[in-house]
Amino acid sequence: MSGEPTPGSATRPKTTPAPAPTVWRPSQRAVRLLTAAICALVPAVAFGAWWCVPLAAVPLLMLTAHPASHPKRVRAEVEVPERRLFEGDVLTATIRLGADGAAGWTRQEYLPPRSRDDHDFGGAPTPSGVRLESLELTRGVITVKLLIPRWGRWSLGAVAIDVYDTAGLRLTSLHADLGEVEAFPVPAPDDTTLAPVRFPDRFGEHSARTPGEGVEFIQVRPYVFGDRQRRINWPATTRRRELQVNTFEAERAAEAVVVVDALSDLPQPPALDNPRPRSTLDTAVRGAAGLAQAYLTAHDRIGLVTLSGRVQWLTPGSGTAHLYRIAQTVMDLRKDFTYETGGLSRLPTRVLPRGALVYIFSPLLDPGVVEAISELADRGHPLVVIDVLAHEPAPTSSAGARPDHLDALALRLWRLDRQAVRFVLGELGVPVVSWDGLEPLDLALAPLQQAPLAGRVR
């Protein structure tokens, strides 16, 4: 999924509607001057201190001596060149201020999108999906640079703009909404594509164990009626004094389906050399993107199933465009750190072709996921479970307190529960590999390349 986002993602300038006519109100500067004048006139009228009248003349002269002009209509045009980018990219939005007359200076303030408190992140407010880098005003053009550190569909927030008249005594306010943006996940480095025992009857680049059209030599056999003449092995024919032909392995395309478990999302320890935020869902999505890119590069077919509050899927396909369809499906998992939770329905059958290799990225924390894995194993699919939970839970003791025997007992029970889950999956014949998202996915899948994966015999 490297390279630039899909073309056609540029949007037309969006015009923020302004009231007609524009409502002007006194500015803080005018209110302060008027307050100073009143404070000087009150003692003069109430107590006869007429020497205070000259003190009120100064702010009154400043209010009346500088005639200010202001336009009747003020507008703000928002232009965001790209609505699709990759996590870690910087988005530049432009706001052009326009008016039908002379106006003074402006004041702008960035309003970030609302964030919510998430108990899964330790009770602290969740980190924002958008980070302000800079906000500059140059000759009526406001340039906003925003950093998108994480993948997902994010609201960009808005910019509050105060436009003053030429004297700075009256102002009007505008609200420029920046809209939404889609940040694609950066695929994890991966060049490994595992091969199943049984391939579908579709031409590809993998050598199957069955004879057919291909380039991998198997053996020499006697000639039968219908064999091609160019496959005759003349040295073997001369030795045996009867026609012998070469047999090759058939070349087939593999089919794979990636299952992403979004039923639980836990934060992961930050990486020293990687500034991107990390969680179990981040690791799963980036690994799924890297795996999809590896299969599509090998001209294979790959599909996607996401397990959240509702099951969403994408039927297996091939080509570069299919990679962006996978990214669009993943976008539905996260929108401004909102998640759908609920029951897990049965996995669809039509998106899981017979004999397709199924990868499951999961922290193995939800019992429904283990049931889904058992269901897939009963269907006879070759399975690979990639455990993305790479750290043990920290003790919940108070700050500065040492872990006591209860914390050690809870940690031991947690480890036993994890071992029980792995034992159940091992009894089903499902290999489980651990991957923390920091090292390449190839290293985690390398032990499984020694032999093709075979599902359970039904």
N, C-alpha and C positions, 0 to 999 in steps of 0.2 A: 504494500500500500504506500510505497514511496512515490515521491513526485508531487506534482501539483494537484489540487483538487479538480474535480470535474469541471469542464468548461460550462459556461452559461450560469455560473453562480453569482455573477455580478448583478446587483440590483439597481433599479432606477432610483433617482433621488426621491426621498420621501419628504413631503411637505407637511410640517406640523401646523394645523389650523390655528389661527389667532383670532381673537374676538374682533368684530368689525362694528364700530370703530374701536381702536385700541384704547383700553382704559388706563389712564394715567393717574397716579396718586402721589402725594408728597413723599419725598425721599427722607431718609434719616437726617441728612444735612439740613433740609428745610425745617424739619421738626425740631432739631436742636437750636437753630437760630430763632425760631418762633418761641421756644421755651425760654431762651435767654432774654428775649424782649419782654415777655410777660413777667418774668421774675424781677426785671428792673422796673416795670411800670406799677406793679402791685404796691410796693412800699411808697411810691410817689403818690398814689391815689389814696391809700388807706391811712398813711401816717403823715402825709404832707412833706415827705422828703423829696422835694422837687429836684434836688441835685442828682437823683437817680435817673432823671429823664434822659440826659445825654448818654447814659449807659445803654438805654434801650434804642437809641438812635442808630448805633452801629449795626446791630443785627437787622433792624428794619431797613436800613439802606442797602444791606447786602441782599435782602429779599426782593427789593424793588428796583435797585439801580441797575441790575443786569437782566435785561429782558431776554428770556430764553425761548428758543424755538424747538418744537418737537414734531415729529411726523405723525400723521393720522393712522398709518398702518405700519406695523412691524411684523416681520415673518422670519422664520428659521427653517432652512432646508437641510435635512440630514442626508448624507451620502455615505454609505458603507460599501466600499468596492467589492469585498468578498464576504459572503455569508457562510462559506465552508472553508475550513482550514484544519491544521493538525494541532494537537495539543502541544503547548510550548511556544506557539507562534504569537507574534504581536499583531494585533488588529489596529488599523488606523482608520478612524471615522472623522469626517469633516462636516462641520456645521457652518453654513453660510448665512449670515445675517443680512437681511434686506429691509429697506424702508423707502417710503415715498417722499422723504424729506431729510433734512439734516438732523443728526442725533449725536449725543455726546458719547461718553465712554460707557463700557459695559462691565458687569461683574458676572462671572460664571462659577458654578459649583457642580461637581460631579455627584450624582445621587446613585450609589450602588444599589443593585437589586437586593430585595429583602432576603435575609437568610433566616433559617430556623434552627432551633436547638435540637440536637440529635443525641439520644442517650447512647447510641452505639459508639459514639466518639467520646465517651467518657463524661457526658453531661455538658461539655463545653460547646459553644456555638460551632457549627460546622464551618470549615474554611470556605471562603467564597470561591466560586468558579471563575470569577473575573477579577482582575487586579489592575488598578489604575497605575499606568506608568508616567504619563505626563498629560497636562492640560494647558494649552497655549492659545492665546488670542493674538492674531496678527491682522490688522486692517479689516475687521469685520468677519474674519474667518477663524473659527475655533477648531483646533486640531486636538483630537482625543486619541491617545494611544493606550490600548488595553492589552494586558497579557492574559492569555487563556492557558492556565497551567494544567488543566485536566480535561479529559475527553468528556463529551456529553453535549446536551442541548442547553445552552445558557441564555438567560436574559442579560442584555448588556447594560441595563440601567438607563439612566437619563441624565440630562444636563439642565440645571436650572439657570436661566439667564435673566439678569436684570439690566435693562436698557435705560439709561438716563438721558435727560435732555442736555442741551449744550451748556447749561449752567449747573447741572447736577442737582436741581431742586425738585424735579419730578421724575418718576420712573414708572416703567411697566415691566411685567414679568412674562417670560416665555418658558415653556417646558418642552424640551426636545427629547423625544423618546428614541433611543438607539435601536430598538427591536431585539431580535434574537440572532444567535449564531450557532452553528454546528461545528464542534471540534472533534475530528476523527482521532481514534487512538493510534499511537505509533506502534507498528507491529514489532513484536519481540524478534530478535535474530533467530532464524530457524531455516535450515536447509534439509531437514530430515522429514521424509514422508514414509511412514510405515506401510508395509504391503500386507494385505490379507491373503489367506490361503486360496480362496475362491474369488475370481475376478468376474465382473459382469461381462456380458457378451458385447463389448464395445471396444473398438480399436483405440490403442493408446501406446504408451512408451514403456510399459512394464512387461517383463517376461513372465508369462504364466507357465505352469507345469504341463499344460496340455499341448499337444502338437498343433501346429498351425502356421500361419504366415508370420515370419519373424526373421531375426538375424542370429539368434543364439542357437548354436548347433547342439543337437541332442544325441543322435545316433544315426547309423546306416541300416537300412532295411531293404528287403527285396522290392523290386518294382511291381506295382499293381496297375491295372488299367485305369487311366485317368490322371496319373502323375505327370507333372510337367517335365519336359525333356531337359530343361536347363538345370533341374535338380539331380540329374544322374551323376553319380560319383564314378568317374571313369577308372581311376586306379583300383577301387574296390571291385568294379565290374570285371576288370582284367584279371584280378587275382581269383575271383570266385567263378568266373566264366558264366555269369548271369547278371542281368541288370540290377544295379543297386542304386538307391536314391538316398539323398540326405534328408533328415528330419530336423525341423527347427521348432523352437518354442514359440507359441503364439504371443503376440504383443497385444496387451489389453490395457484399458484405462481403469484406474482405481476410483472408487467412490467413497467419500468420507463425509461424516456429519459431526459437527462440533456442537456440543451441548454446554451452555454457560449457565452455571448456577448463580442466580441473583437473589435467592431467598435470604441470604445472610451476607453482610458486608462488614468486615472488621478491619480496623487500621493496622498497617504494618509498620515496622520500624523504618525510619527514613534511611535512604542510602547516602553515603558520603559523596560519591561521585555522580549522583543522579538527583537533580533538584526536583523532579516531578513528584507530586504526592503519591502515596502508595496505600492501597488497601487490597483485600482479597478480590474484590470485584475488578479493581484496576488491573491486577495481575492476570486474572482470568480473561478479561477482554483483550488485553495486549497479546497474551499468548494465543488466543483464538485468532486474532488478526494475523499474527505471524504464521500460524499453521495454515490458515486459508491462503495466504500469499504463497507459501511453499507449494501447496497442492496445485494452485492455479498456474504457477510457473511451470510445473511439470505437465501441464495440459490435462490435469485430472478434474473431476467434478467434486464439489464440496457443498454441503448445506449447513444450515445453522438452526439451532433450537435454543431459545432462551427460556429459562425457568424462573418466573417471578410470580406476582399475584395472578397472572394469566400466562398461559403458554403461547409463545409466538414462534413462528418457524419460517424458514425460507427453503424452498425445495432446492436440491443440488443442481448446480449449474457450473459453467466454466466461462473463462474470459475475464478481461480486466473490468468490464462493466459489472460483472457479478460481484467483484470485490467491493465495489461501492454500494451495491445492494445490501451486502452483509453489513457494511458500516452503517447504513441507514437503519437497518433492523436493530443494531446494537444501540443506536441513539435513543430508542424508546425505553431503554432501561434507566436512563438518568436524565432528568430535567430539573435543573436547579436543586439538586440533592433531594428530590422527592422520589420515593420508591413505592411500588405496589406490593403489598404483602397479602397473603391469603393461602388458600388451599392449592394443592398441586393436582391438576387433572392428568389424565392419561396422555402419554406422548402420542402424537399422531402417527399413523401407520404409513401414509402415503409419502411422507417426507423422509422415511427411513427405508431406502431400497434394500432388497434382500441381499445379504452378504456385505452391506456397507460397513466400513470400519468407523466406529463411534468413539470420539474423544470427549471426555467429560471433565471440564474444569470446575472444581468444587472444593470448598474448604471442609466438606463432609461434616457439617454441623447440623443439618436439618434431616430428621428421619425420613422425610418424604423423598429426599434425593436417593437414599439407599434403596428405598422401595422402587424407585424408577430405574435404578441400575439393575436390580434383580429382574424387573420386567423386561428390560432390554436383553439381559443374558438369557432369559427364557425364550426369547424370539430367535436366538441363535446368532446374534450379532457379535463379531469380535470387538471387545471393549478395551479401552485404556482410560484409567482414571488418573487425572493429574491433580494432586493435592496441592492447593495454593496457600494453605495456612502454614507459614514457615516459621512461626514463633509460638512459644508457650505463653499462656496468660500470666500477666504480672500480678503479684499479691495486691489485694485491695486494702492493705493496712493503712493507717494514717500516715501522713507525711513524716518522715524521719524515724518511724518505728521499724524495728526489725521483724521479719516474718517469723511467726510463731509456729507451733506444731500443727495448728489448725490449717494454716496456709499450706504447709507441706503435705498434709493429708488431702486437702482439696486438689492440689496439683497432682498427687499420685492417683487419685480417682479419675481426674481428667485424662491422664496418660493411659490408664486402664481402659477407659471408654474409647479412646482413639485406637488402641490396640484391638479392642473387640470389633470395631467397625472394619478395620483392615482384615481381621480374621474372617469375618463374614464375607467380605469381598473375595478373599483368597479361596474360600470354599466354593464360591461361584465360578472360580477360574478367571477372575478379573485382575490383571496386574495393576498395581498402584505405585505411582512414582511421585516423588516430592519435588516441587519446583518453587523457588522463592521469587522468581521474576527478575533476579539480578544477573544470573548467569544465562548464557544462551539456552534455549529450549532443546537444542541438539544434545547437550550433555545429559539431560534428564531422560531423553528418549533413546539414547545410544544403546543401553543394555537390551532393548526390545528389538533391535535390528538383527539379532543373531538368527532369528527364524521367523517366518511369516506367522501372523496372528490368526488363530483359528477360534471360531466361536463354539459354543456348546452344540452338540449334535441333538437335534430335536427328534 
